């Protein structure tokens, strides 16, 4: 199976700093058109080794910074800023963004990485 996810790199940040989030994701198009169903959920997971940090439009899964679905018809979402506790280990974190259409399981349309830099030592 081919990997159809768009690969992006997010700007790096210093460990412990506020992460600014993503102003807009989408619209998602399938075969150059609008998806046949509405967007029901978006989940973004960051991974570094065994460490996992999750942001989710299902607020029960991500109470600190839930993703907002801005337009379910065109599959547009916003990932809010994270004030504290974002990816607390320095290193190159991988991430993917899964999209759930109404009545459908996840499809990963976006993946990439973000560099978390160490704090300056005192």
N, C-alpha and C positions, 0 to 999 in steps of 0.2 A: 504494500500500500504506500502510495506517495505521501509526502508531508506537504500539505497545502497551507499550513499556517504561515502567516506573514511574520517574518523575523525582524524585531526592532530592538534597539538598545535605548534604554532610558538613561538620562543624565545621572551620573553618580552623585552621592551625597556623603557627608561625614557621619559616622556612627553617632547616634543620639540626636541628630538634627531633625527638624520637621521636614517630612516628605511632602512635596506640593501636590501630589496626586496627578491625575490626568484629566484635563478639562473636558475632552470629548473623545469617545471611542465610537467609531462608526461613521456613516452608516455601513452596515454589512450588506454586501450584495452576493447573491448566489446565481451563477450563470448569467452575470450582467443584469440581474433583476432583483427586485425586492423579494425577501423571503415570503413564502406562502402562508406562514403562520406568524403570530406575534411573538415578541421576545418576552420570555417569562422569568428568566434568571440569568445573572452574569456572576461568574466566580473567577477571581484572580488569585493564584497561589504562587508564592515565592519560595524557593528551596535552595538551601546551602547545606550539603551533607544531610544530616538528620533533622536540621532545623527547618521548620515550615511556618510561613506567615500567610494568613488567608484574609482576603477581602471578598465580600459576598453581598449580592443584592438581597439575599434572604437574611434579613436583619438578625434572626436568631443565630445565624452562623458567624456573623461578624459585627458584634454590637459596637465596637469602637469606631469604625469607619465604614458603614455599609455603602456599597455601590448603588447609585441611583440610575434607574432606567428612565432616560429622558423622553424617548420616543419608541414605544414598543413595536410600532408598525415598521419603522425603518431600521430598527435595531441600533439605536444610539444610546450610549450610557456615559456616565460620569463617575470617575473614581475620585473621592474626596481626599483632601489633605489628611495626613496622619500626624498628629501633634507630637506624640511620644511613643516609644516602644517599637518603631518600625525597623525590622530586620536588624537586630541588635548585635550581630556578629559581623566583623569586618570580613570582606571577601567578595567574590563575584557570584551573585545570586542569579539563578535562572528563574524565569517565571513563565506561566502560560495563562491565557484568558479563555475560559470556557463559556460558551453561549448555549443556553437552553431555550429552544423554541417551545411554544405551548404544546404539551403532549409529547415532547421529544427529549431524548437524553442529551448529554453534553456533546458539543463539537468545539474543538480548539481551533480558533481562527487566528489567534495572535500568540506569539511566544517571543522570548528574548532574554535579556539580562540587564542587570544593574550592578554597578560597583559600589560597595559600601566601604568607605575609607576609615582607617583608624583615627581616633582622636589624637590630638597632639598631647604627648606626655608632659607632665608637670615636673 
